[in-house]
């Protein structure tokens, strides 16, 4: 599992504290741990397991008849962000691409 850190900004580029960030996996609900977080004063969701970060599975391998060619699964996540005075936003994140260190989401007013 990987920590999914989101940075939430407003249309003016300023960080949004106290934004509610929810993550849902469209294929497997067990692929997300700590699916709900609130941003800090820097507009960031928590980092690291010890800080209740949102954790997601980036890929899963399943054994096949050929040990050198396991079946690969990737996941699609819906990230839903809400903040006072801003329009709710939903974005899609696919794990067949690398997850950035901080996933930037900009909200409109």
C-alpha positions in Angstrom: 0.0 0.0 0.0 1.1 3.5 -0.7 0.2 6.7 1.0 -2.0 9.0 -1.2 -1.2 12.6 -0.2 -3.4 15.2 -1.7 -2.7 18.9 -1.8 -5.9 21.0 -2.1 -5.8 24.5 -3.5 -8.3 27.1 -4.4 -8.5 28.9 -7.8 -6.3 31.6 -6.5 -3.5 29.0 -5.8 -3.9 29.3 -2.0 -3.9 26.1 0.1 -7.3 25.1 1.5 -7.2 23.9 5.1 -10.0 21.7 6.5 -11.0 20.3 3.1 -12.7 16.8 3.3 -11.0 14.3 1.0 -12.6 10.9 0.4 -11.1 8.1 -1.7 -13.2 5.2 -3.2 -11.8 2.4 -5.3 -14.1 1.5 -8.1 -13.0 -2.1 -8.4 -12.4 -3.2 -4.8 -13.4 -1.4 -1.6 -10.7 -3.2 0.4 -8.0 -1.5 -1.8 -8.3 1.7 0.4 -7.4 2.1 4.1 -8.3 5.3 5.9 -10.5 6.4 3.1 -11.4 9.8 4.6 -9.0 12.7 5.6 -9.1 16.4 6.4 -6.4 18.7 5.1 -4.1 20.6 7.4 -3.3 24.3 7.3 -1.0 23.6 4.3 -3.8 22.0 2.3 -2.3 18.6 2.7 -3.9 15.3 3.7 -1.8 13.3 6.3 1.4 11.6 5.3 2.5 8.2 6.6 0.6 5.3 8.2 1.3 6.6 11.8 -0.6 9.8 10.9 -3.7 8.2 9.5 -2.8 8.8 5.9 -5.1 7.6 3.1 -3.5 4.3 1.9 -4.2 2.7 -1.5 -3.1 -0.4 -3.3 -1.2 0.5 -6.5 -1.0 -2.9 -8.0 -1.7 -6.6 -7.3 -0.1 -9.6 -8.8 -1.8 -13.0 -9.0 -0.1 -16.3 -9.7 -0.8 -18.0 -13.0 0.3 -21.3 -14.6 3.4 -19.5 -15.7 5.3 -18.3 -12.6 7.2 -15.7 -14.7 4.0 -14.1 -16.0 1.7 -13.3 -13.1 -1.6 -11.6 -13.8 -1.4 -7.9 -13.0 -4.2 -5.8 -11.6 -4.3 -2.1 -11.4 -6.9 0.1 -9.7 -9.0 3.1 -10.3 -9.8 5.5 -7.5 -12.3 8.3 -7.3 -11.1 11.2 -5.1 -13.9 13.4 -3.9 -13.0 16.8 -2.3 -15.3 19.2 -0.5 -14.4 22.5 1.2 -16.5 25.3 2.5 -17.1 28.0 -0.1 -15.9 25.8 -2.9 -17.6 23.5 -5.5 -17.3 19.8 -4.7 -14.9 18.1 -7.1 -14.4 14.5 -8.2 -11.2 13.3 -9.9 -10.2 9.9 -11.2 -6.7 8.4 -10.4 -5.6 5.3 -12.2 -2.7 3.3 -10.7 -1.4 2.1 -14.0 0.6 5.4 -13.9 2.9 6.5 -11.1 1.2 8.2 -8.2 2.8 11.5 -7.5 4.3 12.4 -4.1 1.6 15.0 -3.7 -1.6 14.8 -5.9 -2.7 18.3 -6.6 -6.4 19.1 -6.8 -7.7 22.6 -7.4 -11.2 23.5 -6.4 -13.4 26.2 -7.9 -15.5 28.7 -6.0 
